[in-house]
Amino acid sequence: MTITLREINKDNWRTAAKLNLTEQQKTFIAPNWYSMLQVVYSGGELYDRGIYLDDEMIGYTMMGQDPANKRCYIDRFMIALEHQGKGHGRVAMHAIIDALKTRYNPDSIFITFEPENAIARKLYESLGFVDTGELDDGELVFRLPLTS
Ligand SMILES: CC(C)(COP(=O)(O)OP(=O)(O)OC[C@H]1O[C@@H](n2cnc3c(N)ncnc32)[C@H](O)[C@@H]1OP(=O)(O)O)[C@@H](O)C(=O)NCCC(=O)NCCS
């Protein structure tokens, strides 16, 4: 079983829009349809990918670089409910970090999440993200330092 990131396109965007979360988890992340619209109207600042387990889309992510401060961000990250808790999120995060390194060659990667999102916090900390102490629209801002 292999996790890959694939472009969102005319054939798979409906699948991305239908990926489901628990009601509580829906309070942690914007709906994928909204993120896909954000990408379309971001003028190239943002891009997104489907997270695939072999040939099945099981998750979605949106990433980008803030033109103002050149910070590289993972803006959205989700694994569909029925595929959670099986290690796919962790593998997908490694793929996302690699993709961002290739695209932007950043010296660090930023991620934000709701303070109540204990699962996300545990996952990100285990990957090396550290708390910056900043808040962005009520969300905690964590940073992964990279050595090039
Ligand atoms: C966060 C999320 C992407 C994790 O995906 P996942 O595929 O379930 O994660 P994994 O199975 O790879 O688990 C990774 C780590 O998350 C934590 N975790 C996952 N499920 C957990 C649970 N039910 N309880 C506690 N910790 C859990 C653990 O730290 C785990 O590490 P471990 O394997 O060493 O125990 C998923 O829960 C999700 O989509 N949540 C809703 C959207 C969201 O909150 N996104 C992040 C903020 S934008």
The ligand as a Gaussian input file, in Angstrom:
#p B3LYP/6-31G(d) Opt

LIG

0 1
 C       -5.125000      14.723000      11.945000
 C       -5.427000      13.585000      10.972000
 C       -5.076000      14.048000       9.556000
 C       -4.562000      12.378000      11.349000
 O       -4.703000      11.397000      10.336000
 P       -4.594000       9.818000      10.649000
 O       -4.421000       9.113000       9.358000
 O       -5.729000       9.384000      11.509000
 O       -3.252000       9.783000      11.498000
 P       -2.313000       8.505000      11.762000
 O       -3.128000       7.247000      11.813000
 O       -1.160000       8.537000      10.801000
 O       -1.781000       8.814000      13.219000
 C       -0.761000       9.765000      13.377000
 C       -0.698000      10.205000      14.802000
 O       -1.875000      10.945000      15.121000
 C       -2.266000      10.646000      16.452000
 N       -3.582000      10.005000      16.410000
 C       -4.257000       9.575000      15.313000
 N       -5.487000       9.125000      15.670000
 C       -5.566000       9.284000      17.016000
 C       -6.592000       9.050000      17.979000
 N       -7.794000       8.551000      17.626000
 N       -6.330000       9.350000      19.269000
 C       -5.153000       9.881000      19.632000
 N       -4.136000      10.135000      18.763000
 C       -4.349000       9.836000      17.482000
 C       -1.211000       9.760000      17.032000
 O       -0.216000      10.608000      17.577000
 C       -0.642000       9.094000      15.824000
 O        0.684000       8.737000      16.053000
 P        1.058000       7.214000      16.475000
 O        0.809000       6.411000      15.264000
 O        2.465000       7.293000      16.824000
 O        0.154000       6.859000      17.617000
 C       -6.925000      13.157000      11.042000
 O       -7.245000      12.881000      12.386000
 C       -7.874000      14.208000      10.479000
 O       -8.105000      14.293000       9.284000
 N       -8.485000      15.018000      11.393000
 C       -9.473000      16.010000      10.990000
 C       -8.877000      17.181000      10.234000
 C       -7.800000      17.858000      11.050000
 O       -7.924000      18.042000      12.250000
 N       -6.699000      18.236000      10.354000
 C       -5.564000      18.860000      10.999000
 C       -5.716000      20.305000      11.253000
 S       -5.873000      21.251000       9.798000

